[in-house]
Structures are given as C-alpha cells and as structure tokens.
C-alpha cells in the first residue's frame, strides 16, 4: 500500500471518531508511517485556526449558559446554521472518500495528481465538518447515565433543580450544553465550599 493510501486510511480513522478526537488519533499516530504522522500533525495544527476562522466568518459566538438565570431564549439560534454547515462540508468529503475508495480498489494505473486531489477534497471539508459537528454535540439529548447524574445534581443543588424546572416549562428537556453547564457550576460550588471548610 502506497504512502498516500496509508494517509487516506489514517485520516478516515480520525473522521470516524467525529468530532476529531485527538486522544484516539494519537493511538494511530504511533502505529502509522511517517506520511500519516505528517498528516496528523498538520490536521492538529490547522484545526484551531480553521475553527476560529469559521467562527469569525459566520459570526458564531460561544454558547453561554448561566444556570442562575432563565434558559437563554436564543439557545437554538445557531442550531440550523450548524446543521447546514455540517451538511455542506459532508457532501464534498463523501465525494473525496468515494474517490479514495475508487483509487484503492480500481486496477487503473497510479496517479499522484488524482491521489492528491482526492486527499484534498476529503481532508479540507472534514475539518469544517468536524467544527460544525462538534458544535452540534451541544444540542444532543442526554443518555441514561447523564440523566441519572443530572438528577443527582438536582437533588444536591436547588439552583440546578430550579434551572431544570424552568427548562421543562419551555416544553423540552435539558440538552448537553445545559447539562455540562450545570455540572461545571456544581463542581465550582463544591470546590469553593470544600476550600472554605479547609
């Protein structure tokens, strides 16, 4: 298998860990050849820059949730934008993936130009897809373990219980971003309380 093909398969492994999971990618990093390592390093370096560019270009601001206040009225303001962005980047990425598969499986003579076109068509959109996909994670529902953890936080902290009650009044259940905000707030309160006791 050629260097480009190893790189294609390596990038595919990273994408399957959507959004880009550096810890998982590092496992592959130590098992692959120098070409794959170079591709990994470039993606790691480029991702923060590209994410910042996307955020600045389309006017995305970091979601801020204060559980001591009412649930933000514009919480889902960017949800549709994220879904559209993910779909727009997914389409060319899938085309690149199909082209990569065709290059690997076909009996046609090797073409460095075609390989690099496929590689570029696949990698660049994947970075955008990873950005928007990561943003969409904040809107997903909670799994049973997270629901159980949130229930424990509600029992321990009246503020968390009050915020979740306000969310329920809007006709929906807390989303991942709100769960993480509640957990971070509770951890901060517990840490301060423990510090004062000591």
N, C-alpha and C positions, 0 to 999 in steps of 0.2 A: 504493500500500500504506500503511495507517494506521500510526500510531506503535506501537500495541500489537502489530500483526502483525510489525513490524520487530523489536520486542523479543523476541517469541516465537522468531523465526528466529535471532536473535543468541544467545539462551540455548541453543537447540538446537545451535548450533555449538560452544558451550562444552562441553555434555554429551557430544558425540561425541568430545571429547578426554579422556574419562574415564580416570583421575580428573581433576578440574578442573586444567587446565594453564594457569597464568596467562600464560606467555610467548606461547602460541598465542592466548589470548583477547585479549591486548593488540593483536595484529595486527588483529583485528576491531574492537577498541575505536577505533582511529584511522580506520576506514573507515565506521563506522555513525553514525547521527544521535544527537542529544542524549539521546533516550529510551533508546537502547541503552547509551550511556555511563553513564547513571544506573543502569541495571540491573546493568551490570558492576561499578560501584563498590560498590553495595550487596552484591552477592554476595561480592566480595573482602573487604569489611569484616566480613560476617556469618560467613564460613566458619570462621575460627579460634574464634570464640565458640561456634558450634554444635558444632564438633568437641570442644571442651573440655567442653561440656555433655553430649554423648553419652558421652564417656569417663568423666566423673564419675558420671553417672546409672547406667550399666550396669557400672561397676567395671572398666573396661579400663585396664590398665597397659601402658606402653610395653615392647615386646619387648626383652629384654636378652640378648645372646649374648656370652659370653666364650670365645674360641676356645682359651684356655689350659686350659679345663676341659672336662668331658664335655658333649655336647649336652644342652640342657635337657630334662628328662623331660616337662615340661608345655608344650613348644613349640607344640603344636597344640591347646592347651586352648581358645582362643577362636576357632578356625577355624570351627566350626559356628555360633557366635554371629554372626560376621561375615557368613557366607553367609545366615543367616536375616534379619539386619538389612538386607542389600542387597536381598534379595527383597521384604521388606515395604515398603521405600521405592520399589522399582522399579515395583510394581504401580500405585499411585496416580499416579506420574509418567507411566507409559504412558497411563493414562486421560486425564490432562491433555493429553498430546501428541496423542491422538486427537481430543479436543475442540478443540484448537487447529487441527488439520487440517480438521476439520469447519467451524469458523468461517471459515477462509480460503477453502475450496473451495465452500462452500454459497452459495446465492443468497438466503439469509434476510437480513432487514434487520439492520444492525449493532446490537449490544447491548453497551454499555460494561460492564454488570454481568456478562454472560456471559463477556466477554473477561477481566475481572479475576479471575473465578472460575477460569477455565481457566489463567490465568497463575499464580495462587497454588497451584492444585492441581498444577501442573507444577514450579514453582521450588522450593518448600519441600521436597518429597520428594527432589528432585535433590541438594540439599545433604547430606541424610542418606545417599543412595545413594553420593555421591562419597566421603563419610567411610568408610563400610564397604568400598566398592570399593577405596579406597586401602590400607586395612588388608589386604585380600585379596591385594594385589600382593606382599606379603612372603612369601606361601606358594607362589607360582608357581615352576615349574621354570626351569632356565637354558636359554638359547638357545645355539646352537653357538659364537658369539663369546664369550659369558660362560664357557662350559665351557673354552674354549681359554685364556682369561685366568686362570681358576681353576687350570688345570693349570700355567701358568707360575708362579703364586704358590706352588703346592705344591712345585715344583722349586726355587724360590729360598728358601722358608722352611719348615724342618722342622716348625714348630708348626702351620702351615696344613695340611701333609700329614698330620700326626698327627690333627688335628681331623677332617679329611675322612674318614680311615680309620675313626674312631670313628662317624661318621655312617653310613658304609657298613655297619658291623657291625650297626646297628639295622634294616637291611633297606630303606633308602631312599637317595636321592641328596640332596645339599645343595640347599636351597631358596634363593630370592632373598635372604631376610633373612640367611642364613648366608654367602652369597657376599659381600654388602655388608659384613658384619662382618669377614670375612677380608680383604677389600680395604682397609677402613679401618685394621685392625690393621697390615697390611703397610705401608701408606703412613705410618703413625705411626712404625713401627720404622725405615723407610728415612729418614724425615725426621730422627729423632734421631741415627741413625748418621752421616748427612751433616753434621749440625750439630756433632757431636763431632769429625769429621775437620777441619772448617773451624776 
